[in-house]
Structures are given as structure tokens and as C-alpha cells.
Amino acid sequence: MSPLIEARDLHRIFHQGRPDQVEAVKGVSLAIEAGRITVLRGPSGSGKTSLLALLGAMARPTSGRIFLAGRELTSLPERFLTDVRRRTFGFVFQQFNLVPGLSARENVMLPALPLGGPRAALERRAEALLAQFGVAHRSRARADQLSGGEAQRVAIARALVNDPQVIIADEPTANLDSALTASFMELVATLRASGKTVLIASHDPLVFGAAIVDRVVPMRDGRIEAGTP
């Protein structure tokens, strides 16, 4: 079976041609299988976040090619790439990036608004997702009134509102204690059980060492470590 996401010889250079040039990703080739949990593991500066951004179509490589279900993404015009990103990927960020003045429900709805559709149906979907993750009672609370665990669950609900194939999470437990990290990984297990592909960048042993993780990809200095299967 072909991989869901395939990266071929990716390079990502910041400030190219300037004295402060940095090559964050150096010739990475990687295949991500559908329906599995893959963790990019590495210390700060290893390139895992930059690689995650490339694989999730949030950034373009300086060189190299990325394929999604056999379709090349790297040559797509930005407006088409934006549409692919909205429909295929759901994102959970380190700081959760909830909009403080909006309610939990409104935050969940945000990624779906550009796609159109009846607002009432979207509100029902947002409420259902909040209920799925045990925070329906906080639906109308502003994001800045949520606890850390509640904000995390709202962020995951938001990532799922467009029913994406792939969930992308960048250091999702960096600001959480051990109990909330364990809770997050339980939620990740439910995502995999529902058929989602989950791709996480993390240096947290409670994440990359979890029994539910199918594959750990160690990174250092912008490269996948030698000998990684």
C-alpha cells in the first residue's frame, strides 16, 4: 500500500543567501502510513517542527517534493494548497491558539467557516465535538476562561471540525502536566481508533514512549537519525 504522505529529499532553508542562513531540514525522505500514530522526536533545534510544517502543507520546502495520496503538493498554486490544507489536515498547536474573546464553540467552528455551509449545522457539529471530548458544558465559555485541560480538548475538537484525514500536533503537551499529557494521549488513541492518521512533533517521553505510538522518527540537526526504519 502506498503511504498517505511521502516526502522526498526535503530541504527547508530560512534566510537563504544571508549571513544568518539556517538549514532547518536537510534532505529528509519519509513515508507516513495512513491510520497510524507517528511521532517526530528530537531536541529543540532538531528540525522536527519545521518538518512537521512541511508535511502538513503549512510551509513549502526550499527543495524536494511532498506527495499526499500520490498527488504532488509542492507544485500546487497557493489557493489550491490552502484548500487541501483545510480539508485534509487538522492542527493542534503548542499554545492551542484559541481566540480569547470567542467562546469554545466559536473557536471550534473557525476552521470550517471559510468552507461555507449552513451555520446551524456547523454549530451542531461543534457542539457534538465538544460533547465527544467532555467539554460540552463549557461550550459558551470564552477561551480565556478555560482551564488548560479544557483548552486542550477544545483545540482538538477544533482540529476535527472539518473531519480531516490527518491530525498534526506540534509539541501539544509542552505546557501540560503528566496527568493532562496522559489524558491527551488517550484522546489520540481514540482518534486512531476512528481511522485518523496522527503526526506529532514532541520531545516529551510521555508522548513518544506511549504504547499507542506506532512509529518514532528520531531527528537531530535537521536530519532523521541514521538507521531509522
N, C-alpha and C positions, 0 to 999 in steps of 0.2 A: 504494500500500500504506500502511495506517495505521501510525504509529510504534508501537514497543513500549512506550515510556514517553512520556507527554506531560504537561508542566507548563504550567499556565495562570495567569498573573498571581500568582506565588507571592511571599508576604512572610513573613519569619521575624524576629520581634522577641523579643529577650531582655530580661527585667526590665521588661516593659511597664508603663507608667504610673509608673515610678520615676525618680528623677533620673539614674540610671545606665543608662537605657534605651538599647539598641543595636539598630538595624535591620540585621541581617546580610545579608538577602536582600530586594531591593527591586523587586518587580513583574516577576519573571523569568518569561518564557514560553519553552519549549524543547521540542523533539521529539527523542527518541533512537531511531534506527533499529536494528532487530534485526541481529545478526551483524556489527556494526561496532565499531571502537575509537574512542571519543570521549574527549578529554582536556579537562577544565576547567582552564584555565591562568590564573594570576594570582598576584600577590604575597601575602604574609601579610596577612590582613585584607580580602581582596578578596571574601570570601563563598563561595569555591569549596567549602570543606569543609562549610559549612552547607547549601549547595545539594545537595551530594552526599548528605548525611544525609537530606534530604527526598526525593530521587529514589530512594534505597534503602529508604525506609519506616522509617528509623531514628528519624525525628523527624516531628512533624506541623507543617505550616505554620500561621502565625498566621492567614493568609487565603490564598485561592487553591485550586486543585484540581489533583490528580495522578491520571492515568489509567495503568493497566497493561493493555496489550492491550485497550483500550476500557473496562475496568472501573474505576470511580472508587474510589480507595483512601482518600481523605481523610475520607469519611463512615463508614468501616468501624469497628465496635467494636474495641477493642484486642486481644481474643483472636483475632478473625479476621485482623486486621492482622499479628499475630505469626505466625500460620500461613502467611500469604502471604510474609512476610519469610523464614521458614525454608526454604520450598520454592522460592522464586524467586530469591533473592539469596545470593551467597557473598561474604564480606567479607575483604579483606586490609588490615590496619591499618599505620600508620606504624611502630609499635613491635612489630608482629607479634602481640603479646598472647598468646603461648603461655604455658601454665601451667607454671611452672618445675619443680614436683615430679612432673609427669606425663611419660611417655615420648612420643616423637614420634608413635607410633601412637595413643596415648590422646588426644593433642591433636587429631589428625586426626578421631578418632571423635566428639569432643564435640558438634558441631552436630547430629549425627544421633541422639544418644541420646534427646532428647525425642520423636522421631517413632516410637520403638519399633522392633520388628523383631528378628529373631534376632541375638544378639551375635556369633556365629561368622561370619555373613555380613558384618556390619559390619567385623569385624576383617580379613576377606579384602579387602574393598573398600579399607580404609585402607592395607593392605599394597600393594595394586595401585597406588594413587595415589602412594605413596612411591616405588615402583619406577619409575613413569612419570616422576617428576622426579629420578631418580638418587640417592635417599637411602634406599633400602630397607635398606642396611647399617647405618643409624642408627635403625632402627625402635624399638629398645628403649632407646636413649639418652635420658636426661632432657633436657627442653628447655633447661635451663641449661648443658648440656654441648655444645650445638650451636654451630657457627660461624655467623657472620652469613649466609653464603650458604645453609647448611643450614637455618637457621631460616626464611629467606625461602621456601625450597621446601616446607618443612613447612606454613608458613602458607598457601601456595597450594593444597597438597593438602587442607588443612582446608576452605578455601573451596569446594572442588569435591565434598566428600563427599556432599552432598545432590543432586548433579547439577543445579545451578541454571541458569536461563537466563542470568542476569546476574552478572558479576563486578564488584564495587565495590572500588576500591583508593584509599585516601586517603594521598597522599604516600608511596607504597610504596618509593621509592628515597632518601628523605631521609637515611638513615643508612648508605647503601651507597656504595662507591667506584665508579669508572667501569666497571670490569670487571664487577662484580656488577650494576650497572644495565643494562649491555648484555645480560647473561645473563637478567635479569628480562624485558626486552623481547622476547627470543627466546621465553621461556615464554608471554608474552602473545600472540605470533604463533601459537603452537600452539593456544591457547585459541580464537582467532578462527577458525582453520582447522577446529576441531571444531564450529563453529557457535555459540559463545558470544558474547554481547554484553558488551563490556568498557567500563566507565566509570571513568576515573581523574581524580583531582584532583592536580595537580602544578605546581610552578614550576621543575622541572628541564628544561633544554633538551634533555638526552639522552632525555627521555621525550616531551615534546610535539613535538620536532623529528624524532622517529624516522620513518623511511619507512613503517612499517607502520600508523601512525596515520591513520585515515580522516578525522577531523574534530577541529579545535581550537576550543574555545569560550573566547575571552578574557574575563576578568572583572576588574572594578575597582569598588571602593566598593559592593559588593552588587548590581551590575548587569552584564549582558552588554554588552560594548562595542558602541557604535553601529556599524552596517554589517556586523555578523557574519552570515554566511549561515545 
